[in-house]
């Protein structure tokens, strides 16, 4: 049961935070910087693959180890590191392979990856502690 609660806490937190970022805070920024890459409609299949898989990795690598050690700081730094690695791999690969990929997008998106994954890990850590 702990794993199910951990996973749901991580997944819902990550989706909620990322939806606020993508839908409200940075929507205009990404459209201005990368509108030339946008399609007319969203392909939801990659979305339905990415969020559950990423949340599972964050849960396994950051949330559960932090819960076991009793340290929200461990959740924070491990989550932030995962965000740096994942978003860094994505953005730096795009910058290396897509003509016109904006450096500003790379910097901001990596920063967001660090923040959202670190915050997700800490919030999920505290949510799990409400139940156990």
C-alpha positions as CSV (number, residue, x, y, z in Angstrom):
1,X,0.0,0.0,0.0
2,X,2.9,2.4,0.8
3,X,4.1,2.1,-2.8
4,X,0.7,2.8,-4.3
5,X,0.3,5.9,-2.1
6,X,3.9,7.0,-2.9
7,X,3.3,6.6,-6.6
8,X,-0.1,8.4,-6.7
9,X,1.3,11.2,-4.5
10,X,4.3,11.6,-6.8
11,X,2.3,11.4,-10.0
12,X,-0.5,13.8,-9.0
13,X,2.0,16.3,-7.6
14,X,4.2,16.3,-10.7
15,X,1.2,16.6,-13.1
16,X,-0.3,19.4,-11.0
17,X,2.9,21.5,-10.8
18,X,3.8,20.9,-14.4
19,X,0.3,21.8,-15.6
20,X,0.5,25.1,-13.7
21,X,3.9,25.8,-15.3
22,X,3.0,24.8,-18.9
23,X,-0.6,26.1,-18.8
24,X,-0.2,29.3,-17.0
25,X,3.3,30.5,-16.0
26,X,5.4,29.7,-19.0
27,X,2.9,29.1,-21.8
28,X,3.6,32.4,-23.5
29,X,7.3,32.0,-23.0
30,X,7.5,28.7,-24.8
31,X,5.1,29.9,-27.6
32,X,7.3,32.9,-28.2
33,X,10.6,31.0,-28.1
34,X,9.6,27.8,-29.9
35,X,6.3,28.5,-31.7
36,X,8.0,27.5,-34.9
37,X,8.1,23.9,-33.6
38,X,4.6,23.6,-32.3
39,X,2.1,21.4,-34.0
40,X,-1.6,22.4,-34.3
41,X,-2.7,19.7,-31.8
42,X,-1.2,17.8,-28.9
43,X,-0.3,14.2,-29.3
44,X,-1.4,12.8,-26.0
45,X,0.3,9.4,-26.3
46,X,3.8,10.7,-25.3
47,X,2.1,12.6,-22.5
48,X,0.5,9.4,-21.2
49,X,3.8,7.6,-21.4
50,X,6.1,10.3,-19.9
51,X,4.2,11.4,-16.8
52,X,3.7,7.9,-15.3
53,X,7.2,6.7,-16.2
54,X,8.9,9.9,-14.8
55,X,6.8,9.8,-11.6
56,X,7.8,6.2,-11.1
57,X,11.5,7.0,-11.5
58,X,11.2,9.9,-9.1
59,X,9.4,7.8,-6.6
60,X,11.9,5.0,-6.7
61,X,15.1,7.1,-6.8
62,X,14.1,10.0,-4.5
63,X,10.8,9.7,-2.6
64,X,11.1,6.2,-1.2
65,X,14.7,6.5,-0.2
66,X,14.0,9.8,1.6
67,X,11.0,8.2,3.3
68,X,13.1,5.3,4.5
69,X,15.8,7.6,5.9
70,X,13.2,10.1,7.3
71,X,14.8,13.1,5.5
72,X,12.9,15.5,3.4
73,X,16.2,17.1,2.5
74,X,17.2,13.8,0.8
75,X,13.9,14.0,-1.2
76,X,14.8,17.5,-2.2
77,X,18.4,17.0,-3.4
78,X,17.7,13.6,-5.0
79,X,14.7,15.0,-6.8
80,X,16.6,18.1,-7.9
81,X,19.4,15.9,-9.2
82,X,17.0,13.8,-11.2
83,X,15.4,17.0,-12.7
84,X,18.8,18.3,-13.7
85,X,19.8,15.0,-15.4
86,X,16.5,14.4,-17.1
87,X,15.7,17.9,-18.3
88,X,19.4,18.5,-19.0
89,X,19.5,15.4,-21.3
90,X,16.4,16.5,-23.1
91,X,17.2,20.2,-23.6
92,X,20.9,19.8,-24.4
93,X,20.2,17.1,-26.9
94,X,17.5,19.3,-28.5
95,X,19.9,22.2,-28.6
96,X,22.6,20.0,-30.2
97,X,20.2,18.6,-32.9
98,X,17.4,21.1,-33.6
99,X,18.3,24.1,-35.7
100,X,17.3,27.3,-33.9
101,X,16.7,25.7,-30.5
102,X,16.9,28.7,-28.1
103,X,19.6,28.7,-25.4
104,X,17.2,30.6,-23.1
105,X,14.7,27.7,-23.3
106,X,17.5,25.2,-22.4
107,X,18.5,27.3,-19.3
108,X,15.0,27.9,-18.1
109,X,13.7,24.4,-18.8
110,X,16.6,22.8,-17.0
111,X,16.0,25.2,-14.1
112,X,12.3,24.2,-14.1
113,X,13.2,20.5,-14.2
114,X,15.3,21.0,-11.0
115,X,12.6,22.9,-9.3
116,X,9.6,20.8,-10.3
117,X,11.3,17.5,-9.6
118,X,12.7,18.6,-6.3
119,X,9.4,20.1,-5.2
120,X,7.5,17.0,-6.3
121,X,9.8,14.8,-4.3
122,X,9.4,16.9,-1.1
123,X,5.6,17.2,-1.4
124,X,5.2,13.5,-2.1
125,X,7.5,12.8,0.9
126,X,5.3,14.8,3.2
127,X,2.1,13.3,1.7
128,X,3.4,9.8,2.4
129,X,4.2,10.8,5.9
130,X,0.6,11.8,6.5
131,X,-0.4,8.1,6.0
132,X,2.6,6.4,7.6
